[in-house]
Amino acid sequence: MTEPQSGRFRARAARPIARDNFVHPDPSLGLCVMASPNDPVPSLTIVRGRVVEMDGREAEDFDVVDRFIAAEAIELAVAEEAMSIPSLDLARMLVDIHVGREEIVRLFGGLTPAKLAEVAGHLDVLEMMMALRKMRGRRTPGNQAHVTNWKENPVLLAADAAEAALRGFDEAETTVRVAPMAAMNAMALLVGSQAGRPGVLTQCAVEEGVNLRLGFKGLTSYAETLSVYGTAGAFRDGDDTPWSKGFLASAYASRGIKIRFTSGAGSEALMGHDEGKSMLYLEARCLLMVKGAGAQGVQNGSISCIALPMALPGGVRGVLAENLLACVLGLECASGNDAMASHSEMRKAAKLMLQFLPGTDFVTSGLSVMPRRDNMFGGGNFDADDLDDWLVLQRDMQVDAGLVPVREADVIAARTRAARALQAVFVHLGLPPITNIEIEAAALAHSSEDMPDRDLVADLADSTELLNGPRGVADVILALDAGGFPDVADNLLRLQRARVVGDTLQPSAVLNEEFEVLSAFTDPNDYRGPGTGFRLEGAAWERVSDLPQARRTSEMLARAVDKSGFRLHDGAVARVSTDVQEVVIALGPAFAGILGHTIGELAHREVLAALARGVREEGLVPRLVKVRATADCGALGHEASRLSGSGIGVGVQSKGTTVIHRRGLAPLDNLELFSQAPALTLESYAAIGRNAARHAKGEPPSPVPVRVDNMARLRLIVPTLLMHKAELAEVCSDIPALEVTPDYVPA
């Protein structure tokens, strides 16, 4: 690309969005998000209870994916009814508040992949969001955390897990940089999370065989690493079949381990096995395989492939469509937003809103609770430094996206306790010791760079022994109890009990602090339009809105108080003067009274001194009066000019807004208005005094130096309101303007 000639085009070329990739669609390469010309036309033929044709392909021509879907996923009892309904009508049902979720799930269970993709194609993004609001399984939305670090430091993992739990995450996921660290990382995550808040589900994303063994040992409570693909070629590449995935899911379920498959747009194209089909059609095939395998849910939304659909037109719409299709099939949906989607913060946030606002079972498939450089999942879309932004967005929109505000002291305490609990486990199990220095560092660390180095070789050896040896969660529970953490031990025990009961095998299941299961069965989404479904209100809303950085109005107003003791002494009633050598400076009702600083944090005494100095520098005399009858800046200036012998007056509000007025002008007219009080400096006020005097002498004024601060209004609008309210409270319409004298004579 050639260098732009225009300066503005060059500036935009340097913006983060310019680093994103954008490509024109090419269905032959799989570069098509929705509605590829190679997508089949929806169709289904059933003969004697068997699918003999689906989406234009006869049974004898079925590939392994077709066979699995036809045999295991299509609800044959409803298929004829569902397939006969026009796709547009089905799409309208999704946004019709009079058609309940149960009916949608019933009908969509009988649709083929092509029909599912065709229905989604009739919906725009807003309609998909409305449908997602109704179709998610669990009434209460949630979120999942990523907890990893570059140094594979188990102490930091435990501390971060505790913070994630305290912040409200329902699930926490870790992985490894070095494969043998899987068992130790899983244990650190488990202990830390239960020390932070009871009931958090955890997993360690590693190779399936290892993952299953971790689950059998009780060191993890869910898994989501079972990947499925929309073409037979992609399955062959992975030496897999839909049946083998289903068998693996059953193995997890046999031990009460929650299972969630992984799929998403773009994986088949990246593997070179897209068959020229659209990403959404292939994802519909994946979702039907997940359903047919008996899994309760899926994480989709393109996941680690997200940059590919986002390089194409309509990519974000297509990703939202696949989240929606998961929900209409009755599956739990962890809706992506975990892998880096764009260089542009605006683009990332806009994409996030499609799941953030309607809510999903898990708004992200992993929000990093540590800095991006410590994210071993390839760098998170959002990380620890974005948590305050996330909380503010929830507060802005009165939306629950899975997190709650926390106080620093509580976080430090939780991190410290989790690290000490893990220390006790290491002592009891004879693992490489955790020092108090490590605990102190983990409690306050920003990243793993702040942690002391451990003996990684020793940790690797003991982690391998933990995986291959006889020890499991029972040993961890006993270690916690013996080490002085009986409550954390009890949390781990209750988590194992929930697995035995099978609570977390329910669709969209999470556990609350009492280990009660919230799922599509026990907490079903009952949204049917305004006034129904989950609403963030009551105590939950108060908690979400109570940000640590939110201040009381009294705290904000305290900045405007002058504690130096400076005051103005009231004198006689102000008179109309005939002295043409004077300039009257009229002050607002609260000036140097209950308020002592401008909104720009300039002391009133210094502002007065600067104004008076400016008038005197031009050879004229300032006269100070205080106006109690009004707080309006224009009216202050009008009164000042009426009283002034020269006919020129300056009106100054307590917050610093200033006007130069001439007698005879209308109250809202003026010679010069300085409305941007935060931008005014003491030199600005001195220049205002000089200009007022020049107007009085009939000389041309000079430009007043004013700083440009485009963020002033954003930063100071609330204090401005509070200061003006305070000034209005001092207004007394029946008190005349008074001559005032400061504690000192302005220089």
SEKE-740085 format. One line per 2 residues: number of its first residue (from 1); for each residue z, y, x of C-alpha. Coordinates in steps of 0.001 Angstrom, whole numbers. Example, Ala and Ser with C-alpha at 12.3 -4.5 7.8 and 13.67 -1.06 7.14 Angstrom:
BEGIN
1	7800:-4500:12300 ~ 7140:-1060:13670
***
This chain:
BEGIN
1	0:0:0 ~ -957:3403:1377
3	1618:6112:1959 ~ 1822:8396:-1109
5	557:11936:-604 ~ 2880:13463:-3178
7	6412:14179:-2023 ~ 7824:12963:-5308
9	5855:9737:-5152 ~ 7131:9236:-1583
11	10693:9758:-2777 ~ 10256:7207:-5550
13	8679:4766:-3110 ~ 11953:4815:-1180
15	14046:4004:-4246 ~ 15615:521:-4610
17	13295:-400:-7498 ~ 10331:-124:-5128
19	11669:-3104:-3174 ~ 11388:-5409:-6190
21	8315:-7632:-6488 ~ 5898:-7241:-9401
23	2918:-9524:-9978 ~ 231:-9841:-12619
25	411:-13010:-14742 ~ -1611:-16042:-13670
27	-968:-19038:-15963 ~ -2858:-21343:-13606
29	-66:-20788:-11078 ~ 2737:-20994:-13615
31	3116:-17215:-13503 ~ 3489:-16743:-17237
33	6809:-16167:-18967 ~ 5857:-16763:-22594
35	2798:-17902:-24549 ~ 602:-19374:-21818
37	-2927:-20222:-22997 ~ -2104:-23715:-21755
39	934:-24134:-24009 ~ 339:-26757:-26700
41	123:-25993:-30405 ~ 3272:-27169:-32210
43	2883:-30479:-34050 ~ 4869:-33607:-34834
45	3876:-36902:-36430 ~ 6494:-39478:-37388
47	5536:-42982:-38503 ~ 8224:-45425:-39674
49	10980:-43461:-37970 ~ 9186:-43138:-34650
51	7474:-40136:-33084 ~ 3849:-41075:-32504
53	2555:-37602:-31671 ~ 4240:-34419:-30473
55	2786:-31027:-29616 ~ -770:-32344:-29515
57	-37:-35371:-27340 ~ -194:-38956:-28602
59	2707:-41286:-27842 ~ 661:-43408:-25455
61	47:-40252:-23399 ~ 3676:-39133:-23314
63	5131:-38401:-19908 ~ 8757:-39188:-19094
65	9947:-35878:-20545 ~ 8045:-36357:-23812
67	9390:-39883:-24184 ~ 12972:-38800:-23683
69	12693:-35887:-26114 ~ 10989:-38003:-28755
71	13527:-40809:-28423 ~ 16758:-38893:-27890
73	16490:-35224:-28860 ~ 14447:-34645:-32026
75	16519:-34950:-35209 ~ 14031:-37063:-37138
77	15903:-36727:-40437 ~ 15211:-33003:-40552
79	12069:-32800:-38405 ~ 9512:-32938:-41225
81	11312:-30202:-43158 ~ 11827:-27999:-40101
83	8325:-28355:-38650 ~ 6776:-27435:-42009
85	8460:-24017:-42025 ~ 6219:-21321:-40499
87	7487:-20145:-37133 ~ 7668:-16547:-38349
89	9930:-17598:-41211 ~ 12187:-19466:-38797
91	12324:-16382:-36575 ~ 13345:-14270:-39557
93	16125:-16725:-40375 ~ 17573:-16066:-36938
95	18136:-12387:-37720 ~ 19006:-12873:-41393
97	22779:-12500:-41796 ~ 22561:-14504:-45024
99	21440:-17625:-43137 ~ 24424:-19126:-41359
101	24575:-20629:-37894 ~ 25117:-24142:-39247
103	21837:-24076:-41174 ~ 19953:-22723:-38165
105	21311:-25468:-35881 ~ 20448:-28093:-38490
107	16838:-26956:-38828 ~ 16169:-26196:-35172
109	17358:-29670:-34223 ~ 14130:-30950:-35753
111	11764:-28684:-33804 ~ 9521:-29640:-30906
113	9430:-27695:-27622 ~ 6230:-25877:-28570
115	7661:-24905:-31951 ~ 10843:-23575:-30362
117	8841:-21439:-27937 ~ 6578:-20205:-30728
119	9549:-19132:-32871 ~ 11045:-17174:-29973
121	7700:-15479:-29446 ~ 8055:-13703:-32800
123	11250:-11927:-31733 ~ 11609:-8767:-29706
125	14575:-8193:-27422 ~ 16721:-6423:-30002
127	16100:-9188:-32538 ~ 17010:-11816:-29957
129	20272:-9999:-29266 ~ 21063:-9931:-32985
131	20294:-13635:-33198 ~ 22388:-14408:-30116
133	25337:-12614:-31719 ~ 25151:-15085:-34594
135	24159:-18222:-32729 ~ 26589:-18558:-29805
137	28866:-21531:-30352 ~ 32314:-20118:-29721
139	33542:-17145:-31717 ~ 35274:-15627:-28691
141	32983:-14701:-25778 ~ 33986:-15564:-22232
143	33033:-15345:-18577 ~ 32881:-17421:-15408
145	33853:-16379:-11874 ~ 32373:-17250:-8508
147	35071:-17774:-5872 ~ 33859:-18446:-2322
149	34141:-16978:1152 ~ 32140:-17107:4350
151	34990:-18427:6492 ~ 35754:-21282:4059
153	39341:-20066:4189 ~ 41396:-22005:1615
155	44157:-19389:1505 ~ 41713:-16651:539
157	40074:-19013:-1967 ~ 43411:-19606:-3672
159	44222:-15895:-3742 ~ 40805:-14988:-5146
161	41090:-17756:-7742 ~ 44437:-16377:-8880
163	42972:-12907:-9231 ~ 40005:-14274:-11180
165	42386:-16046:-13541 ~ 44524:-12939:-13965
167	41424:-10886:-14767 ~ 40596:-13148:-17704
169	37899:-15502:-16428 ~ 37871:-18766:-18396
171	36209:-20725:-15594 ~ 36020:-20409:-11822
173	33386:-22016:-9613 ~ 33296:-22473:-5873
175	30900:-24115:-3437 ~ 30726:-24796:285
177	29098:-23375:3376 ~ 29934:-26559:5274
179	29593:-29660:3086 ~ 32757:-31522:4190
181	34927:-28607:2982 ~ 34289:-29588:-655
183	37622:-31292:-1345 ~ 39782:-28636:289
185	37870:-25828:-1434 ~ 38182:-27585:-4795
187	41923:-28037:-4307 ~ 42442:-24408:-3247
189	40520:-23204:-6289 ~ 42503:-25477:-8607
191	45919:-24437:-7287 ~ 45067:-20739:-7080
193	43618:-20530:-10575 ~ 46603:-22246:-12218
195	48972:-19977:-10281 ~ 47117:-16960:-11657
197	46845:-17970:-15323 ~ 47269:-21369:-16978
199	44256:-23113:-18465 ~ 41395:-21918:-16268
201	38742:-24616:-15733 ~ 37373:-25052:-12206
203	34528:-26772:-10405 ~ 33033:-27129:-6930
205	29241:-27035:-6861 ~ 28145:-29661:-4343
207	25941:-32753:-4178 ~ 26298:-34802:-7367
209	27910:-37836:-5797 ~ 30564:-35699:-4133
211	30973:-33617:-7266 ~ 31647:-36707:-9342
213	34228:-37989:-6862 ~ 36022:-34629:-6936
215	36166:-34898:-10699 ~ 37485:-38451:-10577
217	40240:-37254:-8240 ~ 41211:-34546:-10733
219	40397:-31736:-8314 ~ 37799:-30269:-10700
221	37685:-30030:-14487 ~ 34033:-29262:-15200
223	30601:-29632:-13644 ~ 27354:-27755:-14166
225	25163:-28917:-11299 ~ 23047:-31426:-13247
227	19594:-29860:-13051 ~ 16768:-30725:-15427
229	13120:-29692:-15283 ~ 10395:-29255:-17844
231	7731:-31433:-16215 ~ 7530:-35021:-15036
233	6265:-33877:-11637 ~ 9379:-31816:-11007
235	11554:-34801:-11908 ~ 9608:-37011:-9513
237	10159:-34464:-6759 ~ 13881:-34845:-7291
239	13687:-38640:-7523 ~ 15179:-38350:-10992
241	14539:-38983:-14673 ~ 16051:-37571:-17872
243	17794:-40937:-18369 ~ 19453:-40822:-14949
245	20728:-37330:-15726 ~ 22106:-38559:-19026
247	23838:-41453:-17283 ~ 25438:-39060:-14802
249	26603:-36818:-17655 ~ 28223:-39834:-19274
251	30030:-40645:-16038 ~ 31592:-37183:-16005
253	32453:-37357:-19702 ~ 34133:-40744:-19233
255	36824:-38946:-17224 ~ 37138:-36020:-19640
257	35223:-33707:-17313 ~ 33364:-30963:-19130
259	29653:-31144:-18346 ~ 27053:-28422:-18499
261	23462:-28901:-17352 ~ 21473:-26309:-15393
263	17922:-25216:-16137 ~ 15959:-22001:-16318
265	12663:-20195:-16077 ~ 10609:-20516:-12929
267	12006:-23668:-11338 ~ 8939:-25781:-12133
269	6558:-23103:-10831 ~ 8526:-22812:-7602
271	8330:-26595:-7166 ~ 4582:-26533:-7829
273	4831:-28646:-10991 ~ 4398:-26111:-13809
275	1183:-27635:-15273 ~ 42:-24104:-16122
277	2543:-23896:-18958 ~ 4719:-20912:-19802
279	8221:-20772:-18429 ~ 9713:-20608:-21915
281	7863:-23682:-23165 ~ 9062:-25669:-20148
283	12598:-24409:-20716 ~ 12427:-25555:-24345
285	11658:-29042:-23024 ~ 14644:-28793:-20672
287	16981:-27769:-23461 ~ 15918:-30653:-25656
289	16605:-33004:-22754 ~ 20091:-31516:-22367
291	20691:-32042:-26060 ~ 19309:-35575:-25918
293	21504:-36447:-22939 ~ 24576:-35639:-25010
295	25769:-32732:-22870 ~ 27714:-30033:-24672
297	26029:-27129:-22918 ~ 23751:-25580:-20339
299	23636:-22714:-17915 ~ 20268:-21029:-18122
301	18760:-17598:-17874 ~ 16617:-18530:-14860
303	19776:-18684:-12669 ~ 18731:-18702:-8990
305	15045:-18287:-9885 ~ 15614:-15005:-11750
307	13535:-12843:-9403 ~ 10435:-14843:-10379
309	10335:-14145:-14138 ~ 11481:-10595:-13437
311	8376:-10096:-11316 ~ 6286:-10738:-14440
313	5726:-8715:-17610 ~ 8286:-9586:-20272
315	10380:-11563:-17804 ~ 13737:-10319:-19012
317	12704:-10939:-22617 ~ 11772:-14507:-21728
319	15115:-15097:-20026 ~ 16952:-13841:-23104
321	14793:-16135:-25235 ~ 15909:-19191:-23279
323	19570:-18215:-23767 ~ 18888:-17975:-27492
325	17101:-21337:-27637 ~ 20126:-22997:-26045
327	22330:-21585:-28784 ~ 20048:-22544:-31684
329	20188:-26134:-30437 ~ 23982:-26026:-30681
331	24534:-25926:-26925 ~ 27113:-23912:-25046
333	25318:-21222:-23042 ~ 26401:-19833:-19698
335	23774:-17145:-19671 ~ 22918:-16426:-16045
337	23400:-12907:-14650 ~ 24798:-14571:-11535
339	22011:-14494:-8940 ~ 20614:-11235:-7584
341	18053:-9997:-10117 ~ 16929:-6659:-8718
343	17493:-4088:-6000 ~ 17871:-1512:-8774
345	21360:-1027:-10221 ~ 19796:407:-13386
347	17553:-2606:-13852 ~ 20382:-5072:-13214
349	22631:-3329:-15722 ~ 19878:-3132:-18345
351	19239:-6864:-18045 ~ 22949:-7614:-18246
353	23306:-5730:-21525 ~ 21145:-8305:-23324
355	23992:-10820:-23011 ~ 26903:-8414:-22518
357	26508:-6707:-25896 ~ 25925:-9642:-28270
359	28269:-11841:-26240 ~ 27666:-15394:-25084
361	29951:-18327:-24341 ~ 29848:-17137:-20731
363	28265:-13717:-20204 ~ 27571:-14693:-16609
365	27224:-18028:-14909 ~ 29343:-16557:-12144
367	30587:-13018:-11572 ~ 31666:-12788:-7946
369	35320:-11789:-7558 ~ 34767:-11169:-3854
371	32309:-8903:-1972 ~ 28692:-10011:-1902
373	28750:-11043:1752 ~ 31358:-13686:891
375	29312:-15151:-1963 ~ 28069:-18543:-835
377	25895:-18890:-3943 ~ 23301:-16684:-2282
379	24723:-13274:-3109 ~ 25907:-12358:-6557
381	24231:-10025:-9014 ~ 27613:-8367:-9520
383	30653:-8649:-7278 ~ 34212:-7483:-6689
385	33156:-3903:-6141 ~ 31594:-3842:-9632
387	34651:-5026:-11562 ~ 35800:-1543:-12545
389	32299:-720:-13811 ~ 32401:-3884:-15923
391	35756:-2949:-17427 ~ 34597:575:-18214
393	31475:-749:-19962 ~ 33662:-2977:-22136
395	35801:44:-23000 ~ 32777:2276:-23614
397	31269:-98:-26147 ~ 34390:-1840:-27510
399	32946:-5142:-26352 ~ 34699:-8184:-24938
401	32642:-9483:-22027 ~ 35384:-11724:-20738
403	37545:-9510:-18506 ~ 40777:-7549:-18900
405	42159:-4638:-16852 ~ 44794:-5465:-14258
407	47204:-3448:-12139 ~ 47105:-3590:-8358
409	50740:-4644:-8070 ~ 50171:-7547:-10457
411	47078:-8644:-8550 ~ 48859:-8560:-5195
413	51763:-10533:-6642 ~ 49445:-13170:-8146
415	47436:-13487:-4934 ~ 50598:-13838:-2869
417	52072:-16465:-5171 ~ 48861:-18517:-5196
419	48706:-18458:-1397 ~ 52351:-19548:-1152
421	51771:-22343:-3668 ~ 48883:-23621:-1559
423	51070:-23316:1533 ~ 53596:-25623:-142
425	50867:-28158:-948 ~ 49616:-28118:2644
427	53139:-28692:3964 ~ 53790:-31596:1597
429	50424:-33248:2275 ~ 50591:-32723:6041
431	47505:-30507:6164 ~ 46928:-27820:8835
433	49707:-25266:8250 ~ 49178:-21993:6412
435	51009:-19169:8170 ~ 52796:-16248:6564
437	50343:-13973:8350 ~ 47505:-15677:6471
439	49348:-15239:3179 ~ 49927:-11537:3797
441	46282:-11084:4763 ~ 45000:-12978:1711
443	47145:-10891:-624 ~ 45489:-7659:517
445	42098:-8740:1877 ~ 38838:-7163:818
447	36755:-9924:2377 ~ 37059:-12921:4671
449	36583:-10559:7610 ~ 40173:-9476:6973
451	41480:-13045:7367 ~ 42757:-14656:10576
453	40583:-17488:11821 ~ 41739:-21013:11021
455	41079:-24225:12910 ~ 37938:-25117:10974
457	37556:-28457:12755 ~ 41015:-29538:11594
459	40368:-28276:8060 ~ 37072:-30167:7929
461	38725:-33382:9065 ~ 41511:-33136:6506
463	39126:-32133:3732 ~ 37035:-35209:4485
465	40158:-37371:4428 ~ 41185:-35826:1100
467	37799:-36712:-384 ~ 37603:-40237:1013
469	41274:-41197:933 ~ 43591:-42161:-1924
471	45090:-38748:-2558 ~ 44230:-36818:-5712
473	45569:-34327:-8193 ~ 48802:-36289:-8755
475	49721:-35722:-5114 ~ 48985:-32013:-5480
477	51206:-31843:-8576 ~ 54075:-33562:-6772
479	53623:-31264:-3772 ~ 53825:-28156:-5947
481	56937:-29407:-7696 ~ 58625:-30308:-4424
483	57578:-27024:-2853 ~ 59251:-24823:-5458
485	56377:-24226:-7859 ~ 57239:-26403:-10875
487	55417:-24120:-13312 ~ 52152:-24377:-11375
489	52670:-28141:-11137 ~ 53131:-28242:-14905
491	49922:-26260:-15394 ~ 47978:-28811:-13344
493	49573:-31651:-15289 ~ 48697:-30084:-18635
495	45134:-29558:-17426 ~ 44876:-33282:-16669
497	46338:-34072:-20079 ~ 43604:-31974:-21717
499	41036:-34087:-19866 ~ 42597:-37324:-21059
501	42574:-36079:-24648 ~ 38952:-34994:-24200
503	39519:-31440:-25422 ~ 37048:-29877:-23013
505	34235:-32202:-24094 ~ 33936:-30166:-27291
507	30975:-27749:-27388 ~ 31704:-24386:-25746
509	35252:-25452:-24890 ~ 37703:-23375:-22875
511	41498:-23486:-22722 ~ 43856:-20604:-23420
513	47153:-20012:-21629 ~ 48871:-22516:-23908
515	46194:-25118:-23089 ~ 44906:-24925:-26655
517	41189:-25591:-26818 ~ 38883:-22853:-28085
519	35490:-24321:-28891 ~ 32646:-24316:-31365
521	34852:-26681:-33402 ~ 38242:-24950:-33195
523	36992:-21367:-32798 ~ 33584:-21464:-34514
525	31366:-18403:-34494 ~ 31451:-17163:-38085
527	29322:-14053:-37670 ~ 27455:-13163:-40859
529	26903:-9441:-40395 ~ 29151:-6354:-40345
531	32823:-7079:-40834 ~ 32527:-10730:-39796
533	32722:-12714:-36591 ~ 34572:-11777:-33432
535	35691:-8158:-33239 ~ 37492:-6586:-30311
537	40379:-4933:-32125 ~ 44144:-4806:-32372
539	46162:-5803:-29318 ~ 43089:-7208:-27544
541	41280:-3874:-27874 ~ 44345:-1968:-26686
543	44482:-4195:-23627 ~ 40789:-3773:-22786
545	40944:-6:-23296 ~ 44046:426:-21114
547	42306:1012:-17798 ~ 44560:1626:-14786
549	42617:4801:-14012 ~ 43025:6198:-17535
551	45542:9064:-17462 ~ 47643:10753:-20065
553	46617:14270:-21038 ~ 49872:15642:-19643
555	48999:14207:-16225 ~ 45544:15776:-16251
557	46880:19163:-17334 ~ 49531:19139:-14621
559	46815:19937:-12064 ~ 46376:23361:-13652
561	50031:24399:-13290 ~ 51008:26824:-10508
563	54396:25874:-9086 ~ 54479:28739:-6593
565	56408:31020:-8971 ~ 53602:33570:-9295
567	53630:35398:-12603 ~ 52353:38487:-14391
569	54805:41082:-15700 ~ 53979:42525:-19117
571	53808:46288:-19374 ~ 52771:48754:-22037
573	50122:48230:-24661 ~ 46761:48611:-22937
575	45091:51939:-23644 ~ 41487:53091:-23656
577	41026:54969:-20396 ~ 38777:57860:-19416
579	38943:57047:-15696 ~ 35335:56294:-14709
581	36574:54916:-11382 ~ 38209:51856:-12925
583	37074:48361:-13872 ~ 39267:46515:-16368
585	39885:42822:-15746 ~ 40954:41133:-19003
587	42766:37826:-18585 ~ 43028:34971:-21077
589	46254:34257:-22988 ~ 47392:31410:-20705
591	46337:33035:-17422 ~ 49142:32868:-14830
593	51391:31599:-17612 ~ 51375:27995:-18753
595	48240:27596:-16623 ~ 48067:28630:-13002
597	44791:27216:-11661 ~ 41147:27322:-12685
599	39228:24170:-13481 ~ 37935:24460:-9914
601	41571:24226:-8719 ~ 41713:27809:-7498
603	45112:29436:-7920 ~ 45084:32269:-10451
605	46879:34530:-7988 ~ 44034:34018:-5480
607	41355:34557:-8132 ~ 42980:37854:-9132
609	43239:38902:-5506 ~ 39541:38137:-4924
611	38371:40018:-8048 ~ 40530:43036:-7196
613	39373:43003:-3587 ~ 35735:43010:-4673
615	36244:45996:-6982 ~ 38080:47932:-4260
617	35395:47170:-1665 ~ 33012:49221:-3814
619	35493:52109:-3988 ~ 36705:51549:-7542
621	40097:50593:-8937 ~ 40891:47349:-10812
623	43155:47445:-13882 ~ 44641:44209:-15163
625	45256:43532:-18840 ~ 46220:40374:-20665
627	44578:39635:-23992 ~ 46524:37456:-26436
629	44295:37860:-29498 ~ 41458:35617:-28284
631	40577:32942:-25756 ~ 36812:33460:-26057
633	35240:34523:-22784 ~ 32749:36906:-24403
635	35492:38501:-26478 ~ 37647:38939:-23364
637	34805:40753:-21624 ~ 34112:42834:-24742
639	37781:43927:-24911 ~ 37822:44712:-21185
641	34771:46976:-21476 ~ 36256:48705:-24544
643	39399:49599:-22623 ~ 37666:50486:-19338
645	37111:54125:-18450 ~ 33857:53166:-16704
647	32768:51066:-19681 ~ 32544:48010:-17452
649	34953:45130:-17875 ~ 35438:41621:-16564
651	36699:38838:-18847 ~ 38337:35803:-17242
653	39417:32665:-19065 ~ 42277:30671:-17583
655	39897:27839:-16684 ~ 37892:30325:-14596
657	34841:31094:-16727 ~ 34038:34775:-16161
659	31798:37461:-17683 ~ 30870:41052:-16782
661	30495:43167:-19922 ~ 29404:46742:-20751
663	30780:48823:-23592 ~ 28305:48946:-26459
665	26910:45466:-25983 ~ 27526:42858:-28677
667	30487:40565:-27929 ~ 28222:37630:-27111
669	25892:39748:-24985 ~ 26752:40489:-21363
671	25572:41798:-18035 ~ 26392:38646:-16098
673	27887:35319:-17214 ~ 29430:32812:-14815
675	29853:29767:-17031 ~ 30082:27143:-14298
677	33707:27758:-13402 ~ 34016:24650:-11157
679	31209:26032:-9003 ~ 32920:29378:-8379
681	34712:29988:-5081 ~ 37036:32807:-4108
683	34046:34500:-2502 ~ 32223:34135:-5824
685	35050:35969:-7593 ~ 35055:38695:-4935
687	31295:39107:-5459 ~ 31865:39311:-9233
689	34348:42139:-8601 ~ 31830:43944:-6397
691	29060:43562:-8968 ~ 31279:44867:-11754
693	31991:47955:-9665 ~ 28271:48420:-8908
695	27447:48226:-12593 ~ 30091:50920:-13142
697	28435:53102:-10468 ~ 24973:52475:-11853
699	23913:50534:-8768 ~ 22012:47224:-8794
701	24209:44125:-8410 ~ 23806:41489:-5715
703	23414:37757:-6398 ~ 26754:35994:-6710
705	27057:32910:-4462 ~ 27601:29831:-6642
707	27769:26246:-5427 ~ 25476:23750:-7135
709	27528:20803:-8391 ~ 25576:18687:-10852
711	28507:16331:-11297 ~ 31069:18985:-12228
713	30686:18565:-15971 ~ 30912:14792:-15666
715	34018:15044:-13526 ~ 35833:17848:-15303
717	34885:17876:-18964 ~ 38190:16365:-20121
719	40395:18718:-18033 ~ 38224:21587:-19291
721	38937:20619:-22883 ~ 42657:20288:-22207
723	42852:23650:-20449 ~ 40988:25393:-23245
725	43214:23726:-25848 ~ 46249:24963:-23910
727	44807:28462:-23831 ~ 44021:28417:-27540
729	47640:27469:-28207 ~ 48674:30771:-26572
731	46454:32890:-28819 ~ 48405:35287:-31035
733	46056:37475:-33047 ~ 48618:40180:-33890
735	49644:40899:-30281 ~ 47647:43720:-28655
737	46328:43611:-25109 ~ 49034:44473:-22579
739	48920:46050:-19156 ~ 50099:43463:-16629
741	51305:43665:-13063 ~ 51322:40701:-10687
743	54256:39798:-8483 ~ 52303:41369:-5673
745	49746:44131:-5384 ~ 46315:42431:-4970
747	44844:43290:-1581
***
